[in-house]
Amino acid sequence: MTVADRLVSIGAGTRQLLSSLGYAARLFVRLLWLVGRVFMRPSLLIQQMYFLGNLSLVIIAVSGLFVGFVLGLQGYYTLSRYGSSSALGVLVALSLVRELGPVVTALLFAGRAGTSLTAEIGLMKAGEQIAAMEMMAVDPVVRVLAPRFWAGVIVMPLLAAVFSAVGIMGGYVVGVVMIGVDAGQFWSQMQSGVDVFKDVGNGVIKSVVFGLAVTFVALLQGWRSQPTPEGVSRATTRTVVIASLAVLALDFVLTAMMFST
Amino acid sequence: MNQRKIDLWVGILVVLGAAALLFLALKAGNLLQINWGPTYSVTARFDNIGGLKADAPVKSAGVVVGRVTSITFDNQTFQADVHMAIDQRFKFPVDTSAKILTAGLLGDQYIDFSPGGSEKNLANGSVIRNTQSAVVLENLIGQFLYNKAASSGAGDGK
């Protein structure tokens, strides 16, 4: 390829990137705007909440339990070196509520629910169901995308809260029941160290933002996928990669905004 | 699966999520200890507030009776004005003294109220006169070295 050809391809690539970003931004704003119409047809919304939420509950709860176990163990080993093993409750609770709850839940959600959303929409496109809806003057964005989007946004904070709560109980089981840290100190230091609005509240805000990001990325990748089997499989991979990176980048930005002094 | 069963399961999910949030707020967080009651504001002037921050507790006899709401610098007196919100259930006499103490050796700083003997109580907007500033570690070290030098100098010069 000559230098001129390379420049042309860079220019074309940039233009294509910008126009897909523009399309994504317009779709995002449209989905946000459709919140009222989604609640006018709650059966669709509730169905999607079942598929995205209930079916993810087991993996979220079990992961939360094991993360809590590990936090309890690692926390105890490190804290006991400085004689502060009574601070185990605060350590486990703050780690989960501020960071691990929202972020790990979002990553698991992207892997489990995000890929199923992408695959479902990609296959609907491949099977020409979307085209059929447009023929019947049913707006597929309203009928298909919007309920899934809002179901994901509603379900994410619930799942993150379950993750954090189960993790704290896992930390309690390992720290207090198995290792022998004092139970009263565990809970009382936790209660004085965890602020409801600054820690739990910020964690909830984070999980809502992650829900917006992950669900939107999953829907967008399915919506824009090539209507072929390879296209759908590439779209599901891209969902996981882009959603995970977006969650980690947003986590940094949100943490800097919320917890800076 | 029909709509009724799905509704039931989603309802269970929402209840579980709400219960988890409630657990976090009540058992893990400090929602029950937040004082929602009415407060009155009191100001204290310090020469040096050290590391005192807004939202630090105000304690008397070790029990939290209020919070620091804001800290400002008075350009006329060149002192720090610490504004506090004290729970209305607790009344303190006007000659209460305010000290800045540290929780533990290197922990966060808080304000300690030692009540005086006056019969009149602090009202909304009053200013506390007797204050003791925070201990600044550098001054303490400097004082210690100076005393050491002075005592060894006095011993040599005998």
Chai-1 contact restraints between the chains, C-beta under 6 A:
chainA,res_idxA,chainB,res_idxB,connection_type,confidence,min_distance_angstrom,max_distance_angstrom,comment,restraint_id
A,S43,B,Q3,contact,1.0,0.0,6.0,A-B,restraint_1
A,I46,B,D7,contact,1.0,0.0,6.0,A-B,restraint_2
A,I46,B,V10,contact,1.0,0.0,6.0,A-B,restraint_3
A,Q47,B,I6,contact,1.0,0.0,6.0,A-B,restraint_4
A,M49,B,V10,contact,1.0,0.0,6.0,A-B,restraint_5
A,Y50,B,I6,contact,1.0,0.0,6.0,A-B,restraint_6
A,Y50,B,W9,contact,1.0,0.0,6.0,A-B,restraint_7
A,Y50,B,V10,contact,1.0,0.0,6.0,A-B,restraint_8
A,G53,B,L13,contact,1.0,0.0,6.0,A-B,restraint_9
A,N54,B,W9,contact,1.0,0.0,6.0,A-B,restraint_10
A,N54,B,L13,contact,1.0,0.0,6.0,A-B,restraint_11
A,A93,B,A28,contact,1.0,0.0,6.0,A-B,restraint_12
A,L158,B,G17,contact,1.0,0.0,6.0,A-B,restraint_13
A,A161,B,G17,contact,1.0,0.0,6.0,A-B,restraint_14
A,A161,B,A20,contact,1.0,0.0,6.0,A-B,restraint_15
A,A161,B,L21,contact,1.0,0.0,6.0,A-B,restraint_16
A,V162,B,A20,contact,1.0,0.0,6.0,A-B,restraint_17
A,S164,B,L24,contact,1.0,0.0,6.0,A-B,restraint_18
A,A165,B,A20,contact,1.0,0.0,6.0,A-B,restraint_19
A,A165,B,F23,contact,1.0,0.0,6.0,A-B,restraint_20
A,A165,B,L24,contact,1.0,0.0,6.0,A-B,restraint_21
A,I168,B,A28,contact,1.0,0.0,6.0,A-B,restraint_22
A,M190,B,A28,contact,1.0,0.0,6.0,A-B,restraint_23
A,Q191,B,N30,contact,1.0,0.0,6.0,A-B,restraint_24
A,V194,B,A28,contact,1.0,0.0,6.0,A-B,restraint_25
A,V194,B,G29,contact,1.0,0.0,6.0,A-B,restraint_26
A,V196,B,A25,contact,1.0,0.0,6.0,A-B,restraint_27
A,V196,B,G29,contact,1.0,0.0,6.0,A-B,restraint_28
A,V196,B,N30,contact,1.0,0.0,6.0,A-B,restraint_29
A,V196,B,L31,contact,1.0,0.0,6.0,A-B,restraint_30
A,V200,B,L24,contact,1.0,0.0,6.0,A-B,restraint_31
A,V200,B,A25,contact,1.0,0.0,6.0,A-B,restraint_32
A,V200,B,G29,contact,1.0,0.0,6.0,A-B,restraint_33
